[in-house]
Amino acid sequence: MKLIRKVTLLVLVEACFVTARAQVVATDAWVRPGISNESSTPVYMSLVSSKDTRLISARSTVAEVVEVHGVAQDKGGKTIHPVVDLKLLAGKPLEFKPDGYHLALTDIKKPIRAGFEVQITLIFQSADGTREVVYVHAPVSLTKPK
């Protein structure tokens, strides 16, 4: 009887760890320093999810608005456009990088200077409606930190 209790307890503990594991992981995040006369600055990172999900919202205390932007090539050159409901496919990394997807911190509340860190909150939603919040700590740097 004690053996059954121990096994049951181990199964329950493992189930707790499985449900507590993050589905989305953000790595290599960094923010370009703000330019004094501009009201926005980009954020770059790599995202990977263990299951299909969507980035439905982003926010930061340093900006009024945080949006996902994409870059498209057309006859006149490159254009930046907002992206709503960005999909992440299971196991496929999604890079936020210059000349590609990135977050835009817009209507910056205070100067974003090199050497500091910006905190960003990302909210994801899977097909079954489950939401996950990912907190990103991104250093401010002129180039991608090594």
N, CA, C and O atoms as a DFTB+ gen file, in Angstrom:
584 C
 N C O
     1  1       0.814      -1.189       0.000
     2  2       0.000       0.000       0.000
     3  2       0.865       1.263       0.000
     4  3       0.538       2.243      -0.671
     5  1       1.973       1.238       0.758
     6  2       2.870       2.395       0.788
     7  2       3.505       2.622      -0.576
     8  3       3.706       3.763      -0.990
     9  1       3.818       1.540      -1.268
    10  2       4.413       1.650      -2.598
    11  2       3.445       2.346      -3.564
    12  3       3.863       3.190      -4.358
    13  1       2.174       2.001      -3.501
    14  2       1.166       2.620      -4.373
    15  2       1.075       4.112      -4.068
    16  3       0.977       4.918      -4.994
    17  1       1.104       4.492      -2.811
    18  2       1.054       5.908      -2.436
    19  2       2.276       6.655      -2.973
    20  3       2.155       7.767      -3.487
    21  1       3.436       6.043      -2.851
    22  2       4.668       6.689      -3.331
    23  2       4.625       6.885      -4.840
    24  3       4.972       7.950      -5.349
    25  1       4.198       5.853      -5.543
    26  2       4.115       5.948      -7.002
    27  2       3.093       7.013      -7.402
    28  3       3.342       7.808      -8.308
    29  1       1.956       7.025      -6.731
    30  2       0.934       8.030      -7.016
    31  2       1.470       9.432      -6.763
    32  3       1.253      10.338      -7.567
    33  1       2.168       9.609      -5.649
    34  2       2.748      10.907      -5.329
    35  2       3.769      11.326      -6.381
    36  3       3.782      12.485      -6.796
    37  1       4.624      10.405      -6.820
    38  2       5.606      10.718      -7.858
    39  2       4.934      11.116      -9.168
    40  3       5.388      12.043      -9.839
    41  1       3.876      10.434      -9.533
    42  2       3.148      10.759     -10.764
    43  2       2.533      12.149     -10.654
    44  3       2.589      12.923     -11.610
    45  1       1.950      12.476      -9.509
    46  2       1.355      13.797      -9.320
    47  2       2.413      14.893      -9.353
    48  3       2.190      15.941      -9.961
    49  1       3.541      14.677      -8.723
    50  2       4.629      15.662      -8.736
    51  2       5.122      15.880     -10.161
    52  3       5.316      17.022     -10.576
    53  1       5.325      14.810     -10.912
    54  2       5.780      14.934     -12.304
    55  2       4.746      15.669     -13.146
    56  3       5.112      16.470     -14.006
    57  1       3.461      15.413     -12.916
    58  2       2.407      16.118     -13.656
    59  2       2.467      17.613     -13.389
    60  3       2.247      18.414     -14.298
    61  1       2.762      17.995     -12.157
    62  2       2.891      19.421     -11.828
    63  2       4.055      20.042     -12.587
    64  3       3.936      21.153     -13.104
    65  1       5.167      19.342     -12.659
    66  2       6.326      19.875     -13.381
    67  2       6.047      19.979     -14.874
    68  3       6.481      20.938     -15.511
    69  1       5.343      19.028     -15.440
    70  2       5.037      19.063     -16.870
    71  2       4.152      20.258     -17.189
    72  3       4.392      20.951     -18.178
    73  1       3.131      20.516     -16.371
    74  2       2.241      21.626     -16.665
    75  2       2.897      22.972     -16.386
    76  3       2.470      23.989     -16.933
    77  1       3.927      22.995     -15.544
    78  2       4.584      24.256     -15.212
    79  2       5.676      24.638     -16.212
    80  3       6.167      25.766     -16.180
    81  1       6.055      23.738     -17.077
    82  2       7.107      24.044     -18.052
    83  2       6.606      25.070     -19.062
    84  3       5.451      25.042     -19.486
    85  1       7.492      25.960     -19.428
    86  2       7.129      26.999     -20.396
    87  2       6.929      26.392     -21.774
    88  3       7.697      25.530     -22.203
    89  1       5.901      26.844     -22.456
    90  2       5.662      26.415     -23.829
    91  2       6.439      27.289     -24.804
    92  3       6.884      26.819     -25.850
    93  1       6.603      28.581     -24.452
    94  2       7.316      29.525     -25.304
    95  2       8.560      30.008     -24.570
    96  3       8.515      30.347     -23.387
    97  1       9.666      30.030     -25.298
    98  2      10.926      30.496     -24.726
    99  2      11.468      31.620     -25.609
   100  3      11.549      31.487     -26.830
   101  1      11.836      32.724     -24.967
   102  2      12.446      33.862     -25.668
   103  2      13.919      33.909     -25.297
   104  3      14.263      33.867     -24.116
   105  1      14.800      33.998     -26.303
   106  2      16.242      34.061     -26.051
   107  2      16.869      35.177     -26.885
   108  3      16.260      35.690     -27.823
   109  1      18.083      35.535     -26.525
   110  2      18.890      36.508     -27.283
   111  2      18.171      37.833     -27.521
   112  3      18.331      38.448     -28.575
   113  1      17.387      38.269     -26.551
   114  2      16.650      39.531     -26.706
   115  2      17.584      40.717     -26.518
   116  3      18.489      40.690     -25.684
   117  1      17.345      41.764     -27.312
   118  2      18.075      43.018     -27.145
   119  2      17.287      44.154     -27.774
   120  3      16.464      43.943     -28.665
   121  1      17.553      45.349     -27.300
   122  2      16.855      46.554     -27.743
   123  2      17.880      47.540     -28.263
   124  3      18.926      47.740     -27.646
   125  1      17.585      48.152     -29.392
   126  2      18.458      49.238     -29.877
   127  2      18.191      50.476     -29.035
   128  3      17.044      50.750     -28.680
   129  1      19.236      51.224     -28.714
   130  2      19.009      52.463     -27.959
   131  2      18.127      53.421     -28.763
   132  3      18.192      53.457     -29.992
   133  1      17.313      54.186     -28.061
   134  2      16.460      55.156     -28.723
   135  2      17.266      56.331     -29.248
   136  3      18.260      56.736     -28.644
   137  1      16.834      56.872     -30.372
   138  2      17.452      58.075     -30.931
   139  2      16.618      59.252     -30.435
   140  3      15.388      59.195     -30.431
   141  1      17.286      60.301     -30.025
   142  2      16.611      61.399     -29.318
   143  2      15.388      61.974     -30.025
   144  3      14.427      62.344     -29.349
   145  1      15.380      62.064     -31.338
   146  2      14.240      62.669     -32.030
   147  2      13.232      61.646     -32.553
   148  3      12.291      62.026     -33.250
   149  1      13.401      60.373     -32.239
   150  2      12.462      59.345     -32.684
   151  2      11.640      58.849     -31.508
   152  3      12.124      58.805     -30.376
   153  1      10.407      58.480     -31.776
   154  2       9.519      58.034     -30.703
   155  2       9.398      56.517     -30.614
   156  3       8.592      56.004     -29.837
   157  1      10.200      55.791     -31.410
   158  2      10.146      54.327     -31.341
   159  2      11.530      53.723     -31.517
   160  3      12.449      54.352     -32.044
   161  1      11.646      52.485     -31.059
   162  2      12.900      51.746     -31.216
   163  2      12.583      50.254     -31.304
   164  3      11.601      49.806     -30.713
   165  1      13.394      49.472     -32.031
   166  2      13.092      48.054     -32.226
   167  2      13.644      47.149     -31.123
   168  3      14.613      47.476     -30.438
   169  1      12.985      45.999     -30.982
   170  2      13.406      44.944     -30.067
   171  2      13.569      43.677     -30.897
   172  3      12.711      43.339     -31.714
   173  1      14.676      42.985     -30.678
   174  2      14.957      41.747     -31.408
   175  2      15.108      40.590     -30.421
   176  3      15.499      40.792     -29.271
   177  1      14.794      39.377     -30.882
   178  2      14.931      38.175     -30.051
   179  2      14.627      36.953     -30.899
   180  3      14.268      37.058     -32.072
   181  1      14.778      35.802     -30.280
   182  2      14.392      34.547     -30.905
   183  2      13.301      33.918     -30.048
   184  3      13.426      33.854     -28.825
   185  1      12.240      33.458     -30.687
   186  2      11.143      32.793     -29.990
   187  2      11.005      31.372     -30.496
   188  3      11.139      31.118     -31.693
   189  1      10.740      30.452     -29.595
   190  2      10.440      29.076     -29.992
   191  2       9.378      28.550     -29.034
   192  3       9.394      28.840     -27.838
   193  1       8.459      27.771     -29.588
   194  2       7.361      27.225     -28.807
   195  2       7.300      25.721     -28.990
   196  3       7.588      25.202     -30.069
   197  1       6.923      25.024     -27.925
   198  2       6.804      23.573     -28.026
   199  2       5.483      23.151     -28.666
   200  3       5.303      21.982     -29.008
   201  1       4.552      24.110     -28.827
   202  2       3.303      23.814     -29.541
   203  2       2.897      25.050     -30.334
   204  3       3.371      26.153     -30.062
   205  1       2.024      24.863     -31.310
   206  2       1.550      25.995     -32.098
   207  2       0.869      27.001     -31.181
   208  3       0.081      26.631     -30.311
   209  1       1.179      28.268     -31.384
   210  2       0.598      29.328     -30.569
   211  2       0.629      30.636     -31.343
   212  3       1.179      30.696     -32.443
   213  1       0.043      31.681     -30.777
   214  2       0.015      32.988     -31.413
   215  2       0.434      34.042     -30.404
   216  3       0.048      33.982     -29.236
   217  1       1.224      35.006     -30.855
   218  2       1.544      36.170     -30.039
   219  2       0.386      37.145     -30.202
   220  3       0.178      37.696     -31.283
   221  1      -0.367      37.356     -29.126
   222  2      -1.567      38.185     -29.245
   223  2      -1.409      39.566     -28.627
   224  3      -2.209      40.461     -28.898
   225  1      -0.372      39.749     -27.789
   226  2      -0.203      41.037     -27.144
   227  2       1.216      41.179     -26.616
   228  3       1.879      40.193     -26.296
   229  1       1.668      42.432     -26.531
   230  2       2.969      42.734     -25.940
   231  2       2.865      44.089     -25.256
   232  3       2.136      44.973     -25.705
   233  1       3.607      44.238     -24.161
   234  2       3.609      45.528     -23.475
   235  2       4.931      45.715     -22.738
   236  3       5.672      44.762     -22.493
   237  1       5.201      46.963     -22.396
   238  2       6.405      47.323     -21.659
   239  2       6.134      48.615     -20.902
   240  3       5.352      49.454     -21.349
   241  1       6.776      48.766     -19.771
   242  2       6.589      49.986     -18.983
   243  2       7.308      51.176     -19.608
   244  3       7.054      52.314     -19.216
   245  1       8.201      50.941     -20.576
   246  2       8.968      52.046     -21.169
   247  2       8.293      52.659     -22.395
   248  3       8.763      53.670     -22.918
   249  1       7.185      52.051     -22.862
   250  2       6.522      52.546     -24.073
   251  2       5.011      52.469     -23.923
   252  3       4.483      51.569     -23.270
   253  1       4.330      53.417     -24.532
   254  2       2.862      53.401     -24.531
   255  2       2.325      52.240     -25.360
   256  3       1.306      51.639     -25.020
   257  1       3.028      51.931     -26.461
   258  2       2.562      50.914     -27.396
   259  2       3.716      49.967     -27.722
   260  3       4.851      50.403     -27.918
   261  1       3.415      48.667     -27.779
   262  2       4.376      47.663     -28.250
   263  2       3.674      46.865     -29.334
   264  3       2.654      46.223     -29.084
   265  1       4.228      46.908     -30.545
   266  2       3.621      46.224     -31.687
   267  2       4.628      45.304     -32.348
   268  3       5.836      45.533     -32.286
   269  1       4.108      44.246     -32.990
   270  2       4.936      43.416     -33.853
   271  2       4.940      44.078     -35.224
   272  3       3.888      44.440     -35.751
   273  1       6.114      44.232     -35.791
   274  2       6.238      44.781     -37.142
   275  2       6.920      43.762     -38.040
   276  3       7.753      42.973     -37.593
   277  1       6.553      43.793     -39.303
   278  2       7.206      42.995     -40.321
   279  2       7.778      43.929     -41.377
   280  3       7.383      45.091     -41.470
   281  1       8.695      43.423     -42.159
   282  2       9.297      44.211     -43.232
   283  2       8.992      43.514     -44.547
   284  3       9.212      42.311     -44.690
   285  1       8.485      44.277     -45.505
   286  2       8.172      43.730     -46.830
   287  2       8.946      44.502     -47.881
   288  3       9.157      45.708     -47.756
   289  1       9.360      43.802     -48.902
   290  2      10.069      44.409     -50.031
   291  2       9.052      44.702     -51.129
   292  3       8.287      43.824     -51.528
   293  1       9.050      45.933     -51.610
   294  2       8.199      46.264     -52.749
   295  2       9.008      47.107     -53.738
   296  3      10.212      47.285     -53.556
   297  1       8.362      47.622     -54.772
   298  2       9.077      48.364     -55.815
   299  2       9.809      49.588     -55.276
   300  3      10.875      49.948     -55.777
   301  1       9.245      50.222     -54.265
   302  2       9.841      51.426     -53.708
   303  2      10.886      51.161     -52.631
   304  3      11.453      52.103     -52.078
   305  1      11.145      49.904     -52.329
   306  2      12.094      49.552     -51.268
   307  2      11.406      48.761     -50.176
   308  3      10.423      48.060     -50.419
   309  1      11.930      48.882     -48.981
   310  2      11.376      48.143     -47.852
   311  2      10.332      48.986     -47.132
   312  3      10.509      50.187     -46.923
   313  1       9.242      48.325     -46.758
   314  2       8.216      48.989     -45.961
   315  2       7.980      48.196     -44.684
   316  3       8.018      46.966     -44.678
   317  1       7.737      48.923     -43.614
   318  2       7.448      48.297     -42.328
   319  2       5.944      48.345     -42.120
   320  3       5.308      49.371     -42.362
   321  1       5.379      47.236     -41.671
   322  2       3.940      47.168     -41.452
   323  2       3.642      46.415     -40.159
   324  3       4.381      45.503     -39.788
   325  1       2.561      46.791     -39.469
   326  2       2.185      46.072     -38.250
   327  2       1.705      44.662     -38.587
   328  3       1.103      44.429     -39.636
   329  1       1.978      43.742     -37.693
   330  2       1.541      42.353     -37.847
   331  2       0.643      42.029     -36.656
   332  3       1.047      42.185     -35.503
   333  1      -0.562      41.583     -36.941
   334  2      -1.502      41.221     -35.889
   335  2      -1.581      39.706     -35.821
   336  3      -1.643      39.030     -36.848
   337  1      -1.577      39.178     -34.602
   338  2      -1.796      37.744     -34.430
   339  2      -0.669      36.904     -35.061
   340  3      -0.933      36.057     -35.914
   341  1       0.546      37.133     -34.654
   342  2       1.705      36.429     -35.210
   343  2       1.723      34.975     -34.749
   344  3       1.672      34.696     -33.551
   345  1       1.794      34.056     -35.700
   346  2       1.777      32.630     -35.384
   347  2       3.190      32.082     -35.183
   348  3       4.112      32.411     -35.928
   349  1       3.337      31.243     -34.164
   350  2       4.566      30.487     -33.934
   351  2       4.219      29.025     -34.120
   352  3       3.282      28.522     -33.500
   353  1       4.969      28.338     -34.973
   354  2       4.739      26.920     -35.205
   355  2       5.601      26.105     -34.252
   356  3       6.738      26.477     -33.962
   357  1       5.067      25.008     -33.772
   358  2       5.752      24.170     -32.794
   359  2       7.151      23.780     -33.276
   360  3       7.327      23.262     -34.379
   361  1       8.136      24.047     -32.418
   362  2       9.506      23.633     -32.697
   363  2      10.251      24.446     -33.735
   364  3      11.431      24.194     -33.979
   365  1       9.588      25.424     -34.357
   366  2      10.232      26.225     -35.404
   367  2      10.586      27.606     -34.853
   368  3       9.690      28.409     -34.588
   369  1      11.879      27.896     -34.678
   370  2      12.267      29.203     -34.129
   371  2      11.816      30.345     -35.036
   372  3      11.846      30.240     -36.262
   373  1      11.404      31.423     -34.407
   374  2      11.020      32.625     -35.123
   375  2      11.965      33.731     -34.671
   376  3      12.015      34.077     -33.491
   377  1      12.707      34.275     -35.616
   378  2      13.709      35.297     -35.311
   379  2      13.126      36.689     -35.499
   380  3      12.580      37.005     -36.556
   381  1      13.242      37.506     -34.484
   382  2      12.961      38.928     -34.596
   383  2      14.308      39.579     -34.828
   384  3      15.156      39.582     -33.936
   385  1      14.521      40.136     -36.021
   386  2      15.844      40.643     -36.385
   387  2      15.713      41.860     -37.291
   388  3      14.642      42.111     -37.843
   389  1      16.796      42.618     -37.448
   390  2      16.749      43.751     -38.376
   391  2      16.321      43.271     -39.771
   392  3      16.697      42.181     -40.201
   393  1      15.549      44.078     -40.453
   394  2      15.006      43.754     -41.780
   395  2      14.080      42.549     -41.765
   396  3      13.932      41.863     -42.777
   397  1      13.459      42.289     -40.632
   398  2      12.497      41.200     -40.507
   399  2      11.508      41.527     -39.410
   400  3      11.323      42.691     -39.054
   401  1      10.873      40.497     -38.874
   402  2       9.982      40.727     -37.752
   403  2      10.749      41.369     -36.608
   404  3      11.925      41.071     -36.399
   405  1      10.091      42.244     -35.872
   406  2      10.646      42.826     -34.654
   407  2       9.504      43.433     -33.853
   408  3       8.418      43.674     -34.380
   409  1       9.763      43.674     -32.587
   410  2       8.821      44.432     -31.781
   411  2       9.192      45.895     -31.910
   412  3      10.375      46.229     -31.990
   413  1       8.219      46.759     -31.932
   414  2       8.475      48.195     -31.962
   415  2       7.948      48.803     -30.670
   416  3       6.751      48.750     -30.387
   417  1       8.857      49.381     -29.891
   418  2       8.467      50.149     -28.711
   419  2       8.156      51.547     -29.216
   420  3       9.050      52.239     -29.702
   421  1       6.901      51.974     -29.108
   422  2       6.464      53.246     -29.677
   423  2       5.930      54.165     -28.580
   424  3       5.402      53.709     -27.565
   425  1       6.080      55.457     -28.806
   426  2       5.718      56.464     -27.800
   427  2       6.468      56.173     -26.503
   428  3       5.883      55.955     -25.442
   429  1       7.781      56.182     -26.642
   430  2       8.677      55.861     -25.529
   431  2       8.492      56.891     -24.415
   432  3       8.447      58.097     -24.658
   433  1       8.385      56.379     -23.185
   434  2       8.114      57.230     -22.025
   435  2       9.369      57.882     -21.447
   436  3       9.307      58.983     -20.899
   437  1      10.506      57.198     -21.571
   438  2      11.768      57.730     -21.055
   439  2      12.890      57.256     -21.960
   440  3      12.732      56.253     -22.655
   441  1      14.024      57.953     -21.971
   442  2      15.109      57.570     -22.874
   443  2      15.561      56.117     -22.656
   444  3      15.677      55.644     -21.526
   445  1      15.807      55.441     -23.761
   446  2      16.311      54.063     -23.721
   447  2      17.773      54.130     -24.122
   448  3      18.097      54.343     -25.290
   449  1      18.650      53.949     -23.151
   450  2      20.085      54.130     -23.372
   451  2      20.840      52.814     -23.248
   452  3      20.452      51.922     -22.493
   453  1      21.924      52.716     -24.004
   454  2      22.794      51.537     -23.940
   455  2      23.254      51.327     -22.509
   456  3      23.510      52.277     -21.771
   457  1      23.351      50.054     -22.137
   458  2      23.785      49.692     -20.795
   459  2      22.628      49.423     -19.853
   460  3      22.827      48.867     -18.773
   461  1      21.430      49.806     -20.243
   462  2      20.256      49.552     -19.419
   463  2      19.546      48.295     -19.909
   464  3      19.995      47.649     -20.856
   465  1      18.440      47.952     -19.263
   466  2      17.655      46.775     -19.633
   467  2      16.192      47.178     -19.744
   468  3      15.701      47.991     -18.961
   469  1      15.508      46.606     -20.716
   470  2      14.082      46.856     -20.911
   471  2      13.340      45.558     -20.622
   472  3      13.746      44.482     -21.061
   473  1      12.253      45.677     -19.881
   474  2      11.414      44.517     -19.593
   475  2      10.174      44.567     -20.481
   476  3       9.500      45.590     -20.597
   477  1       9.904      43.431     -21.097
   478  2       8.788      43.323     -22.035
   479  2       7.952      42.114     -21.633
   480  3       8.495      41.072     -21.266
   481  1       6.640      42.254     -21.703
   482  2       5.731      41.157     -21.414
   483  2       5.074      40.726     -22.721
   484  3       4.469      41.537     -23.422
   485  1       5.200      39.444     -23.037
   486  2       4.589      38.876     -24.240
   487  2       3.454      37.954     -23.809
   488  3       3.607      37.185     -22.860
   489  1       2.322      38.025     -24.496
   490  2       1.195      37.161     -24.173
   491  2       0.860      36.321     -25.402
   492  3       0.614      36.839     -26.491
   493  1       0.860      35.019     -25.188
   494  2       0.598      34.050     -26.252
   495  2      -0.715      33.333     -25.963
   496  3      -1.128      33.205     -24.810
   497  1      -1.366      32.866     -27.030
   498  2      -2.585      32.082     -26.866
   499  2      -2.545      30.903     -27.828
   500  3      -2.311      31.070     -29.025
   501  1      -2.777      29.710     -27.289
   502  2      -2.790      28.507     -28.124
   503  2      -4.189      28.283     -28.681
   504  3      -5.132      28.982     -28.311
   505  1      -4.317      27.316     -29.561
   506  2      -5.589      27.050     -30.239
   507  2      -6.706      26.702     -29.256
   508  3      -7.874      26.989     -29.516
   509  1      -6.349      26.083     -28.128
   510  2      -7.375      25.714     -27.143
   511  2      -7.741      26.864     -26.201
   512  3      -8.529      26.680     -25.273
   513  1      -7.166      28.055     -26.440
   514  2      -7.495      29.219     -25.635
   515  2      -6.586      29.450     -24.441
   516  3      -6.715      30.461     -23.751
   517  1      -5.672      28.526     -24.191
   518  2      -4.746      28.668     -23.069
   519  2      -3.793      29.816     -23.347
   520  3      -3.222      29.917     -24.432
   521  1      -3.629      30.681     -22.353
   522  2      -2.710      31.815     -22.505
   523  2      -1.455      31.580     -21.698
   524  3      -1.472      30.943     -20.644
   525  1      -0.363      32.112     -22.222
   526  2       0.917      32.039     -21.533
   527  2       1.563      33.415     -21.569
   528  3       1.588      34.080     -22.604
   529  1       2.079      33.823     -20.431
   530  2       2.765      35.099     -20.317
   531  2       4.260      34.822     -20.230
   532  3       4.707      34.008     -19.422
   533  1       5.027      35.511     -21.072
   534  2       6.487      35.359     -21.087
   535  2       7.096      36.729     -20.782
   536  3       6.788      37.723     -21.440
   537  1       7.958      36.758     -19.780
   538  2       8.637      37.999     -19.398
   539  2      10.029      38.000     -20.013
   540  3      10.803      37.060     -19.836
   541  1      10.329      39.064     -20.733
   542  2      11.609      39.175     -21.434
   543  2      12.403      40.334     -20.829
   544  3      11.879      41.433     -20.648
   545  1      13.657      40.072     -20.525
   546  2      14.582      41.108     -20.045
   547  2      15.607      41.313     -21.152
   548  3      16.444      40.447     -21.408
   549  1      15.533      42.462     -21.802
   550  2      16.354      42.720     -22.982
   551  2      17.352      43.842     -22.711
   552  3      16.950      44.964     -22.403
   553  1      18.669      43.550     -22.822
   554  2      19.648      44.607     -22.664
   555  2      19.579      45.594     -23.825
   556  3      19.239      45.225     -24.949
   557  1      19.903      46.843     -23.542
   558  2      19.933      47.884     -24.573
   559  2      21.346      47.956     -25.106
   560  3      22.296      48.162     -24.351
   561  1      21.483      47.783     -26.431
   562  2      22.814      47.727     -27.046
   563  2      22.745      48.180     -28.505
   564  3      21.716      48.025     -29.162
   565  1      23.844      48.739     -29.000
   566  2      23.895      49.128     -30.414
   567  2      23.946      47.930     -31.344
   568  3      23.501      48.015     -32.489
   569  1      24.485      46.813     -30.866
   570  2      24.554      45.586     -31.657
   571  2      24.101      44.407     -30.784
   572  3      24.006      44.520     -29.561
   573  1      23.831      43.301     -31.430
   574  2      23.390      42.109     -30.702
   575  2      24.469      41.695     -29.700
   576  3      25.618      41.476     -30.084
   577  1      24.103      41.586     -28.413
   578  2      25.087      41.163     -27.412
   579  2      25.575      39.738     -27.686
   580  3      24.852      38.906     -28.236
   581  1      26.807      39.489     -27.290
   582  2      27.382      38.149     -27.525
   583  2      27.298      37.306     -26.294
   584  3      27.730      36.153     -26.304
